[in-house]
Amino acid sequence: MDNGSFSTGDTELDQAVEQWLQYDKNLKTASMVRDLVKEGAVEALKKCFSSRMEFGTAGLRAAMGPGTSCMNELTIIQTTQGFCCYLEDSFENLKEQGVVIGYDARAHPPSGGSSKLFASLAAAVFISRGVPVHLFSDITPTPFVPFTVSHLGLCAGIMVTASHNPKQDNGYKVYWENGAQIVSPHDKGISKAIEENLEPWPQSWNAEEALKSPLLKDPYQEIHTQYFKAIQKHCHHRDINKSSEVKIVHTSVHGVGHTFVQSAFKAFDLHPPYAVEEQKDPDPEFPTVKYPNPEEGEGVLTLSFALAEREGASVVLANDPDADRLAMAEKQESGQWRVFTGNELGALLGWWMFRCWKQQNSDAGAVKNLYMLSSTVSSKILRAIALKEGFHFEVTHNIKTSLLYGYHISKNSYFICHDQDVIRTLFERLRNHGGQKDSYPVECGRFAISNVRDLTTGYDDNQPDKKAVLPTSSSSQMPKIKYYTELCAAPGNSDVAHLRKELDDLVDAIIENFFEPKKNKLQPKPE
């Protein structure tokens, strides 16, 4: 090892550092590791090398920096080599169809990492194996990548982004031939292939040569045109759009969304939204916000509200940095701003889609062929609407709505824990409740538990065989421990204050009985 007689006393750690220095050709990250070795910074080295990022159904996401636990040039190459090998085994036509790669505007000067550089290295890996690559020549919103997979009939797609994570993070999302994020067991197969291909291939570092290859194509112009052409089929009231006097403010929160949102408004014949000047251009430092996640609420929307007040706008729209999430706020008659929850937006969008569908379909019986899908952590208000209206609903606060479909009140938040051992212990305690193996809790405080679904182990006591029908993944336990709660009341129950108190009591019981934040030193969501 290039570290003299240095030894951490941990043979595995020493071997990991030695292997890293053999493989890493990035001068900045290699130098950072050598400096830690010279300083005898064992704890810092353990943080960088004690574990490898685990590839899950959402791909990878971690801080940029040196070591196997971080996003950097070497881990990008290793990940892509594994993914490439897995695709070679999965698709006979991989060298004919190819893949697409997109990226956001993130960068990390201390380690030399950036989304654009990572995307170029990923392209180099595929090109070295004779696989055609559609590499966007500029930053793109995440939805462009799955759209490109479907539109061009490709085998897979990669998006280099950390979405709404803090500025030091980056990530690696992958999409299958159907344009959807991968499901298990693909994640396990890819993870295994990564472990089998850790040593960089001869041409994997050669991004400059790859960019000159005839196997490389730039899909930017075609996809930009086709995407905004495709979304117009969802424009059902173009005349109303043209005449609408509603003023809207939009912020991309220093991400990639500005240009594309302007194009989307144009495609729908809507007046362009007012852009928050301080946040409209991509900036990896995210200088005006602590966390670039519009779902965090009013703190991220301060500049948007100020612009809306100046321009007389009544609606604020906000995208996260890779433009695949949307937050919305509306000015109330009181002059206060109401920030809608994700569940409320989902309900409004689902209701609107159904309303537009009914206007275009005169056959009342056709509703039996209509389906709406929802993620497992989303509000079930669409299920209530489906039961009322007669369409199908599958899992993946307007007073008039409450009269028809009942009240659906939700409360969602999270705790942060970067200690994987604590997270593992926390969930193993729930899976072995009361010290009994494979025994889940049946109550939480004064609340009875009617159903348990564990998508890490594949358990669901609502199913006859106790096996979950949704995809499972043993790599799904993440540093952000989220909870999603919802209280559903029948139509006619109008005591909203009591319902909210009941939901608050339930959340408190869950936190204290299951999470034990003080004992486990969990960090609450920043306000």
Secondary structure, 3 states (H helix, E strand, C coil): CCCCCCCCCCHHHHHHHHHHHHHCCCHHHHHHHHHHHHHCCHHHHHHHHCCCCCCECCEEEEEECCCCCCECHHHHHHHHHHHHHHHHHHCCCHHHHCEEEEECCCEECCCCEEHHHHHHHHHHHHHHCCCCEEECCCCCCCCHHHHHHHHHCCCEEEEECCCCCCCCEEEEEEECCCCCECCCCHHHHHHHHHHCCCCCCCCCCCHHHHCCCCCEECCHHHHHHHHHHHHHHHCCCHHHHHHCCCCEEEECCCCCHHHHHHHHHHHCCCCCCEECHHHCCCCCCCCCCCCCCHHHCHHHHHHHHHHHHHHCCCEEEEECCCCCCEEEEEECCCCCEEECCHHHHHHHHHHHHHHHHHHHCCCHHHHHHCEEEECCCCCCHHHHHHHHHCCEEEECCCHHHHHHHCEEEEEEEEEECCCHHHHHHHHHHHHEHHHCCCECCCEECCEECCCCEECCCCEECCCCCCECCCCCCCCCCCCEEEEEEEEEECCCCCCHHHHHHHHHHHHHHHHHHHHCHHHHCCEECCC
